[in-house]
Amino acid sequence: MGIAHHAEYLAWYEVGRTEWIRAGAATGKSYRVLEEAGYLLPVVEVTSRHHASARYDDVLDVRTRLADATRVRLVFEYEVRRSADDALLATGRTSHAVTDRSGRVRRLPPEVLAWLVDDAEGGLPGSTGE
């Protein structure tokens, strides 16, 4: 068929989110650091709108931004674009609970929330609530 399966977009969103967090790795920011501190970010909701098809061998850009953040929930938004022509292929959104390893909701410490929000292009207005 030559067209990427729709489920692949979810994996691309995950890569985008991981890389977005990793962009702060020079200061010790990463998914691994969050998990080692006992904070997990399971996906609790996902939406994906497909505008055009990605084809096998397309080079893609996944643009990720933190759309909203509280101490118990993070929301990321994504655009998947084809590098060759910047065509918008998909837009998506994932919501994540902050939990511990047993799945119980856990609050991020204010300093962890602050580094996530500060990485979001200078912060998110009104994003420090719970």
Steps between C-alpha positions, in 0.01 A plus 500: 500500500790735568313703762599509867245331728297738715635344821851615408400857578460411867856370507618818327321710761683306770835561332416871471407519868810313610724722288323812626581402859850385402572843352560602862739208559804729532349605832409144598147498358373178348225241523751275674559757774124534552453124519797449731342758732182290497288711260333326207300674227246250365287615209139540611362652182617535142358664190643494153374670187647387171522761226713317242679167479857437600663267251775250563840666479360848573724694736273650764522781752300463821444840658406469865388755754381487858147641475401481867658388824395457859662302777283196413445530123699590188357562153716493188405601146668374183531576133645239266636657182678359198848654489521521120206738458394587858157348429289457812424129530346477848423693814462334835464550871583277796399545862709337771432436865792522740512174698728289711601146404180355649284728282392737775482868410803683629574873496813626329716709730476870412863504380439213255186667367698823469771345281240344273304823471814712457599281205162574342613820326526713810225333700129449481268762643281361774663157496602463861161387630399150597 
